[in-house]
Amino acid sequence: MNLSPGYDIELEAMLARLGETRGVGPSLLTGFWPMTGSAYSDGLMVVGRAVNGWIDNIAAPDLANATVRAQLRASMRRTAEGNGQCPMRWVTDAWGRRGGYSTARSAFWRHIRTVLAAIEPASAVDPQWSSRLTWTNLAKLAPAGGGNPRGPLLHVQREMGPVLLTRELHEWNPSRVLVLTGRWWFEPFAEYLGLAVDWQAGLVEGVADDGPRRWVVAPHPQGKPRRIHADVIAAFG
């Protein structure tokens, strides 16, 4: 389920553009390569905005250096594609962890677990339920210190990121896509994909069908009413 060399070429093109763009910052950035669980089988893809406090970092000025970019991409890929263990196992390994980051305290991962259990009931009794997912983010570079990308860092990724998402869809072929970014973040990606999104008011902000898959667009669940779970599940049908 590893992504193709063509994906790496497209990612390098975006990183190179960022290296040529003035004002990209902050000074330290973190890179994200999408992850697919070992039990994933054309099921649910989850799409977020960007990672916080992730693993593979690069100084913003080094984006202009092709050698450093290659090192970053290789490191990102190793992080995402693993050492023989399921790449998505980190979610269940960190569930309820004491003395560090716990995915059980994350509104994002709690929401995903609830939705997955409803649309794939077998996952509800699977201790490695996150292995059934594929997970990506619209932004592949984000501030290493936390928060979402802004300014030129965001602008370039909104322009060039849709090509990467298109490849992810083609290579992983999910039957359902849960986009937890809100409408504004996702709109340029939807336009590039030619998705006829039914935008609407409410906790579910948009739904679409592109033939092989069903899309549900909703905001990040942090701070949202608990009914967001039921609304998203109902939108998948």
N, C-alpha and C positions, 0 to 999 in steps of 0.2 A: 504493500500500500504506500510505498515511498513515492514522493513526487518526482517528476521526470527531470532530466537535464534541461529541457525547455523551460521549465518553471524557474530553475536557477538562472538561466539567461535573462528572463524577464525581470527577475528580482535584481540582478546586477545592473540592468539598465536603469531601474528606478533609483538604486543607491548611487549610481554614477551621476544621475541628474541632480540628486540632492547634494552631491559633492561639488557640483558646479553652481549651485544656487546660493546667493548671498543671504545671510540672515538665518540660516538653519541653526536651530538650537533648541534646548540649552546645550551646554558644553559637553555633557555626557549623555549618551543615548543608549537605549537597550533595544536589541533586535529580537524579532519573533518569527519563527518558522512554524507553519501549521502542523497540527498533531492529529494522528489517527489512531484509535484504539485497536488492539489486536482482535477484538470481537466485533468490530464494525463491519456491517454488511449492507451497504447501500441504504443505511437508515437515516439517523438524525445528524445533521450538521448544525453546529452552534456557531454563531458569528457575534463577536464582540467588537468594541471600538479599538482598544489597545491594552497591552499588558502593563501592569505596575510592578516595579521591583523585580523584574525578570532577570535572566541569568547572563546573557551574552551582551557585553557592552562595547561601545566604540566612542571615542572622542569625536565630536562633530567635525573638527577640522580634518580628521583622518578619512572622512568620506571621500576626499579628493584623491586618496592614494589607492590605486587599484590593488596593490598587494594586500593592504590592510582590509580592504573590502572583501577580498577573496578569503582571507582568514576569518573574517566575521561570518560570512555565509557558511563556511565549513563548520564553524563552531555552532551556529544556529541549527544547522542540519543535524549535527551529532546530538544536540540537546533534544531535538524533536523526534528523531528517529531511533534514538536509544541505543542500548547495548545488549539487546536481546530480550529485555523486559518490555512489557506493554508501555508505550510512551504516555498513555493517559492514566496509568496506574497512580501517578503522583496525586491525583485528585482524591482517590479513596485512601491512599496511604496517609494523606494529611487531614482526613476527616476526623474531627474530634481531637486532633493533636494538642497536647499540652506544652506550654512553654515556647510556642512559635506560631507560625501561620496555620490556622485551621480552616479548611474549606467549608466545614460545617457552620462556620460563622459568616460565610460569604453569602449574601443575598443572591448573587449571580449563580453560584453552584447549587444552592438549595433549590432555587427556582428550576434549574435545569433538571435536577434529580426528580422533582415532582412531575414535570412535564414528561420526561422520559418514561417514568413509571406508568403514566396514563396511556401513552401511545405504544409502548413496548412493555406490556405487563410482566414479562419474565424478568425484566431488569429490577423489579421491585424486590426480588429475593436474591439478586445476584450481588455478592459482596464486592465484586469488581465491576459495578454497573457503568462506571465511566469508560470502561474499555469498549463499550458499544457505541461511543461517540466519535465524531470527527469535529475538531475545534479549530477555528481560525479567528483572525481579527482583521478589520478593514485596514488598520494602520500596522505596518510591519516594523516601524521604528517609532519609539515613544521616549519621553524623558525618563532617564534611569531613576531619577529621584521620585517619580510618581506623577500622576496626572496625565491627561490626554495631550497629544500633540496639538500645537497651535501655529499660527503664522505660516512661514514658508514650509516648515516641516509637514504641516497638515495639507497645505495647498498642493504640493507635488504629489502627495499620496492620494489625494482625492482625484487627481488627474490621471495618475498611472496605476493606481491600485486596482481599478476594475479589471484590468487585464489579468492580474494575478488571481483574483476571485474567479474569473471565468475559467482559468486553467484548473483551479481547485475543484470547481463543479464538474468539469469535463472528466477529470481523472478519478474523482471519488464518487461521482454520480449519486448524491444523496436523494432519497425520496421525500424528505422533509427538511426544510431549512428554517431555523429559528434565529431571527436577527434581533439581538438585544442591544440596539444602538439608537433607537429613535429614528424618526423620519429624516431629519436634516442630514445626519451622517450618511444614511443609506441612499438618499435620492440620486446622487451621481452614479452610483453603482447600478441602481435599478435602471436608470436611463441607458447606460452602456449595454446592459444585458437585454434591453428591450422588454423589460417586465411591465406588463399592464397592471400596475398595483392599484387596488381599490383602497385609496387612502381614506381614513375615517377618523372620527373623534372617539376618544376612549382609551382604555389601557392597551387594547390592540389598535395600533395606528395604521396598519395596512395588511392586506392579504393579496396573494397572487398565485396563479397556477401557470407554469410554463410548459405543461405537457407531462413530463416525467416526474415533476415534483410540486409540492405545496409549500408556499412561503408564508410565514407569519412574522410581521415586523412589530416590535414592541419596545418600550423604553427599558433601560437597565432597571431591574426590579428593586434596587435599593430605595427604601422609603416609600414604596408604592403599596396600596392596599392589598391584602391577601387575596382578594378576588382576581388579581392579575393571573394567578395560576389557572383558575377555572376558565377565565376568558381566553387565554392562549390555547389551552387544551381544546376548548370548543371550536376555536378558529381552525385548528388542524382537522377537525371533523372526524 
